[in-house]
């Protein structure tokens, strides 16, 4: 096991992780440059609302900055950021459901995905994604996140289970629940 | 993995998000980290202070959740007041007294709820039949149909003045419809019924049609028609007989009255037969397009989007250049989407965008269908 990160007396953005003997040295600057686009895409797929992604990226990197010195293995940075992104998204999705209960958030609100689709995307692609996110908004957060990680992010079930903090069989069950709901809602 | 999962995954690969400048992000994050550090010191101190203050305080006044507040400091009657509240859809709330407190409780594309807790305000509401706009004043709810109106909150009563359009005013006892030029005061706890209606002129969708010459008149309180025309829909519904065996024998007025009684007494499903009869038997009547539109709204309400789409299409077909066409086409598009008919929805959406490039529903249609 690598030693705990040695935090140099630098600015937050230059904190160092895994700076032990023989360990690769990684700074937060590296993390930004390499993983902000990854976090952004993951957040967009988990939340389904582009308008919330910028805030979520900030939330993720605030937490990452505060905990960066505790990261022991720099090679695990991607998975570590993914875990923070998933947990932050879950909190945000639960808050969204709570707001909906008090009528401050509408289940019918549609995300405007158009500006975030690549040039090759067809109208069918856009419509399908809008409908999928609409259905996901009605599904319990734990199931939604498991399905998003498995299907949209193509994560293997053991990774889905680890990120969701559940067993592999629970992860499979959650994914199946969402698949059934989508099949019924989209009538395919 | 199912075919649908593959399709969704394929579509999601087309999603991309450009997070913008890394420098700006880093600066924002560092600012927030510093703020959080300060908060870790300040919040416990503040909590301690609040706990001590709370223990000493005997104040029990609880304000409602305040999301937006506009307090005018001008003299009464000064319009426009200093701090109008602008809502996302372009509607405005302008305080008109020295101290007006407006709470915007919900400002969503489909639902706006504003509470007026003190003073008076002018409401300028952008017409949008796909959005509910409700103003809560004490025990009253004023539901906007698309209008400009004033609400004045006094000690003993609340006055609603409609400048243009119409609003529904309701409380626990009932509801009344006020039209342009109407001004009514409602005492706190007042019973609302049709006696407040200033304009007895009927319309097919929201008011009550006059009885035709051949139908029984409002001769007694026990007559469901009389009760309906007095706005007592729940009572009228209780004694309204089932549909006659020969629907063709009933006039369009009778059918519309039956549908109003069913709808407004909380039994929308029972309004369907009457409205369908109007559409089937009185295609040439000027009220039939509106009846078909209402039928579509009822189907939407009952979760039957395919039927709703058909009714909206029929409404358009009956009056291709009427005032309801744009709304009917938009709602037909959304109903087809809800029914899972994506090709049909896309076709209608294209038709809408071509005919109404700057229409009331253009942004929503684009957003829901993804069409440019």
Interface residues (C-beta under 8 A of the other chain):
Chain A: X11 X12 X13 X29 X32 X33 X36 X37 X39 X40 X41 X43 X44 X45 X50 X53 X54 X57 X58 X61 X62 X65 X66 X103 X104 X105 X106 X108 X109 X110 X111 X112 X113 X114 X116 X117 X118 X120 X121 X123 X124 X125 X126 X127 X128 X129 X130 X131 X132 X151 X152 X154 X179 X182 X183 X186 X187 X188
Chain B: X1 X2 X3 X4 X5 X7 X8 X9 X10 X11 X12 X14 X15 X16 X17 X18 X19 X20 X22 X25 X26 X28 X29 X30 X32 X33 X36 X105 X106 X108 X109 X110 X111 X113 X337 X340 X342 X345 X346 X364 X366 X367 X368 X369 X370 X371 X372
